[in-house]
Amino acid sequence: MQRVIASLILILMSPALTIILILSIAFQGLPLFYKQSRIGKHKKRFIIYKIRTMENSTATKFGKILRNTGIDEVPQLFNIIKGDMKFIGPRPLTQADIERLEWNTPYHDIRWAVKPGLTGLAQLAPICHKKISWFLDAYYSRNKSLKIDAIIIIRTIVAMFIGKQKAISIIYLKTYKRKQTQL
């Protein structure tokens, strides 16, 4: 089902995606896409696709816009169509990321029991820290459900329209206020 949905989204987005790719060529030149080896379910390697946003290890001005809106991630729909990824799951990491984070022990294998995702709990967290990311990825891997998936999808869509940082601030501020009133 996810492959069909990803295909439909690509078809519906193709006019806008064409404009974005033309603008990308105008502002950044070629190549259009960035490809990289990532680790997926059961630590199987696959190639991930993104719109290129960097030049000489620095994000370009146009690349920053693509990253802030998440548009650079749209080519990962091809990874969903191929079956390497799903819409929701832990972020697919490089081998270097796994070693840097020290997530290469049997204790961490729960993270690779599910397919990686285009979006997930850790990507929506207000703080980027290896312990928080690990906790959220492990939590999702152990507790995935339609309810959690729906919450992640809604939050991701909101982030696409108002920007990731603003969406995260709003979401977590509301959660914090709700918890304070429950005390």
C-alpha positions in Angstrom: 0.0 0.0 0.0 2.8 2.4 0.9 4.4 1.9 -2.6 1.1 2.8 -4.3 0.7 5.9 -2.1 4.3 7.0 -2.8 3.7 6.5 -6.5 0.5 8.6 -6.4 2.3 11.4 -4.4 5.1 11.5 -7.0 2.6 11.7 -9.8 0.6 14.5 -8.0 3.8 16.4 -7.1 5.5 16.0 -10.5 4.5 19.5 -11.8 5.8 21.2 -8.6 8.8 18.8 -8.5 9.7 19.7 -12.1 9.7 23.4 -11.2 11.9 22.7 -8.1 14.4 20.7 -10.1 14.6 23.5 -12.8 15.2 26.0 -10.0 17.8 23.7 -8.5 19.7 23.6 -11.8 19.5 27.4 -12.1 20.7 28.1 -8.5 23.0 25.1 -7.9 23.8 23.5 -11.2 24.2 19.8 -11.7 24.1 17.1 -10.4 20.4 17.3 -9.3 20.4 14.4 -6.9 22.5 13.2 -4.0 22.9 9.5 -3.6 24.4 7.8 -0.5 24.6 4.3 1.0 22.5 3.9 4.1 21.7 1.0 6.4 18.1 -0.3 6.4 16.1 -3.1 8.0 18.3 -5.9 9.4 21.3 -3.7 8.5 20.8 -4.2 4.8 22.5 -1.5 2.7 20.6 0.5 0.1 21.1 3.8 -1.8 19.1 6.8 -0.6 18.1 9.6 -3.0 17.7 13.3 -2.1 17.8 16.6 -4.0 21.3 17.9 -3.7 21.5 20.9 -1.3 25.2 21.1 -0.6 28.2 22.4 -2.4 31.8 22.0 -1.0 30.3 20.6 2.3 28.2 23.8 2.8 24.4 24.1 2.2 23.6 26.5 -0.7 21.1 29.3 -0.2 18.6 27.4 -2.3 19.6 24.2 -0.5 18.7 25.7 2.8 15.2 26.5 1.6 14.8 22.9 0.4 16.1 21.5 3.7 13.9 23.8 5.8 10.8 22.6 4.0 11.9 19.0 3.7 11.5 19.2 -0.1 15.0 17.8 -0.5 13.6 14.5 0.9 10.9 14.0 -1.8 13.1 11.7 -4.0 13.1 9.2 -1.1 9.6 8.4 -2.3 11.5 6.3 -4.9 13.1 4.4 -1.9 9.6 3.7 -0.6 8.5 2.5 -4.1 11.6 0.2 -4.2 10.7 -1.2 -0.8 13.9 0.0 1.0 12.0 2.4 3.2 8.5 3.3 4.6 6.9 6.6 5.2 7.5 6.3 8.9 10.4 4.7 10.8 13.8 5.5 12.2 16.0 7.7 10.0 18.2 5.6 7.7 21.8 6.1 8.8 25.2 5.7 7.2 27.7 3.2 8.6 29.8 6.2 9.7 26.8 7.6 11.6 26.3 4.2 13.4 29.9 4.1 14.4 30.0 7.8 15.5 26.8 7.3 17.6 28.1 3.9 18.9 24.9 2.2 17.9 26.7 -0.9 16.6 26.1 -3.3 19.5 23.5 -6.0 19.8 21.6 -3.8 22.3 20.9 -1.4 19.5 19.6 -4.0 17.0 16.0 -3.2 17.9 16.4 -0.1 15.8 17.1 -2.2 12.7 14.1 -4.5 13.2 11.9 -2.1 11.2 12.3 -0.4 7.9 13.7 3.1 8.0 11.4 5.9 7.3 11.1 9.2 5.5 10.0 10.7 8.8 9.9 9.5 12.4 9.7 10.5 16.0 13.4 11.4 16.3 13.3 13.7 13.3 10.4 15.6 15.0 12.1 15.9 18.4 12.9 19.5 19.5 16.5 18.4 20.5 18.9 16.5 18.4 20.9 14.3 20.8 22.0 10.7 20.3 20.3 9.5 23.5 17.0 11.2 22.7 17.1 9.9 19.1 18.0 6.4 20.3 15.1 6.4 22.8 12.6 7.7 20.2 13.7 5.2 17.6 13.6 2.3 20.0 10.2 3.4 21.3 8.9 3.5 17.8 10.4 0.1 16.9 8.7 -1.5 19.9 5.4 0.4 19.8 4.6 1.2 16.2 0.9 1.6 15.6 -1.5 3.4 13.4 -2.1 6.0 16.1 1.6 6.9 16.4 2.0 6.8 12.6 -1.0 9.3 12.2 0.5 11.7 14.7 3.9 11.5 13.0 2.4 12.1 9.6 0.3 15.1 10.8 3.3 16.7 12.5 5.5 16.1 9.4 2.9 17.8 7.1 2.6 20.7 9.4 6.4 21.1 9.5 6.5 21.1 5.6 4.1 24.1 5.5 5.4 26.2 8.4 8.9 25.0 8.7 10.4 22.3 10.9 11.6 24.4 13.8 8.4 26.4 14.1 6.3 23.3 13.9 8.4 21.6 16.6 8.1 24.6 18.8 4.4 24.8 18.5 3.8 21.0 19.0 6.1 20.7 22.0 4.9 23.9 23.6 1.2 22.7 23.4 2.3 19.3 24.8 4.2 21.0 27.7 1.2 23.3 28.5 -1.2 20.3 28.5 1.1 18.4 30.9 1.4 21.4 33.2 -2.4 21.7 33.4 -2.6 18.0 34.3 -0.4 18.4 37.3 
